[in-house]
Amino acid sequence: MKPALKYALIALALAVAVAVPFGLEPRGYATRILCLVLLFAAMAQAWNIVGGLANQMSLGHAAFFGIGAYGSTILLVKYGISPWLGLLPGMAAGGVAAWLISLPTMRLRGHYFALATLAFGEVMRLVANTWGGLTGGPSGISVPFSKPGLAVFQFKDMRPYYFLMLAALLVVTAIFAGIRHSKLGYRLRAIRENPSAAEAIGVDTTRTKIIAAVVSGALMAGLGTFYAQFQFFFDPDTVFSIPAISVRVAMIAIVGGVGTTIGPIVGALFLIPIEELANQTFSDQAAGLSQLVFGLLLIVVILAEPRGLLEIGRRLWRWRGRT
């Protein structure tokens, strides 16, 4: 694709993204779903730094997400610190947690690494459930209501949340793109293609992957703060959930196009609305049927093109050019 056309399409996509919420009910269900699409696209993009560029299949990103959600909310509830300020120590805590878990696990590969990160996420969920004096335990924790405004990260309707989620997605995507085209990104892709060859030419594979994990974990924790302020209430089984957070963000990136800049965005636009539609359509008919339909759809997409929807789009574009 020519650069001029590429930038024109990006500008058009941004214009559409900005205009869409003005055609919807500010407090409506559709606006809320779009907020979740943007948030999960940003989360999948943060995961993409490790899972896409370094090919490290992390299933523990819910741990960083939950750390960010609880960190900023606890600071708000107990000390009255603004979520915007609480965002920073939450991101720092997420980055430190990613560093600590990476030290013993980044030498692992394949399913060994995935299982190790999954165990870390589950440990964090158990800690949050047990430490009731700080986290509220299984009962969860609520964000105290304040007079709506940007300073307190609370609003009367969904539109401000939508634009904040959009801004978060743009920031995370810019960071991903910057890393992808930097020396760090080239090292990560060299590790993804052939770790032994990367080491042979002088790449410190463990250190490189740890740096990527720290950035990814910090961004994921920051997005946890956005989720907490958007939902107002959450518990350990929600924010530290392996299926709802870790597996979902990985699936969004994989289905959209893992390792690419716009793959997580495409994946979120495809998966989140379809998941909600399946829940709305089948939830009253048979328990679990919505998840079965959703799972079958994912299998069909992955079998059709393992590299994701983005590659399917590229195929159609090339086919169009030949006709």
DAZI-V452571 format. One record per pair of residues at least 6 apart in sequence whose C-alpha atoms are under 7 Angstrom apart, sorted by the first residue. I is the first residue (numbers start at 1). GAP is how many residues later the second one is. Records with the same first field share a line. If there is no record, write none. Layout:
I: GAP + GAP
//
This chain:
21: 10 + 138
24: 7
25: 6
26: 131 + 132 + 133
27: 130 + 131
31: 127
32: 126
33: 240
35: 126 + 127 + 130
37: 231 + 232 + 235
38: 127 + 128 + 131
39: 126 + 130
40: 209 + 228
41: 128 + 223 + 224 + 227
42: 126 + 127 + 130
43: 177 + 180 + 206
44: 205 + 206 + 208 + 209 + 220
45: 127 + 128 + 219
46: 126 + 170 + 173 + 174
47: 169 + 203
48: 205 + 210 + 211
49: 127 + 163 + 167
50: 6 + 162 + 163 + 166
51: 6 + 7
52: 206 + 207
53: 132 + 135 + 136 + 139 + 206
54: 134 + 135 + 137 + 138 + 155
55: 137
57: 53 + 57
58: 56 + 59
59: 55 + 58 + 59 + 187 + 188
60: 57 + 58 + 60 + 61 + 186
61: 60 + 185
62: 59 + 177 + 178 + 179 + 180 + 183 + 184
63: 58 + 61 + 177
64: 30 + 153 + 156 + 157
65: 155 + 156 + 158 + 159 + 174
66: 155 + 158 + 173 + 174
67: 23 + 27 + 154
68: 22 + 23 + 26 + 153 + 154 + 156 + 157
69: 152 + 155 + 156 + 158 + 159
71: 15 + 19
72: 11 + 14 + 15 + 18 + 153
73: 70
75: 6 + 11
76: 6 + 7
77: 67
82: 70
83: 69 + 70
87: 135 + 138
90: 131 + 132
91: 127 + 128 + 130 + 131
92: 126
94: 123 + 124 + 127
95: 119 + 120 + 122 + 123
96: 118
98: 115 + 116 + 119
99: 111 + 114 + 115
102: 108
105: 8 + 11
106: 100 + 103 + 104
107: 99
121: 119 + 121
124: 116
125: 111 + 112 + 115
128: 7 + 9 + 108
129: 8 + 9 + 107
130: 7
131: 6
135: 6
138: 97 + 98
139: 96
140: 94 + 95 + 96
141: 92 + 93 + 94
142: 90 + 91 + 92
143: 86 + 89 + 90
148: 6 + 7 + 8
149: 6
153: 76
154: 75
173: 88
177: 84
179: 6
180: 6
187: 16
188: 20
190: 8
191: 7 + 14
199: 6
228: 6
252: 12 + 15 + 16 + 19
253: 10 + 11 + 14
254: 54
255: 12 + 47 + 53 + 54
256: 7 + 8 + 10 + 11 + 52 + 53 + 54
257: 6 + 7 + 50 + 51 + 52 + 53
263: 47
275: 19
278: 12 + 16
279: 11
282: 7 + 8
283: 7
302: 6
305: 7
//
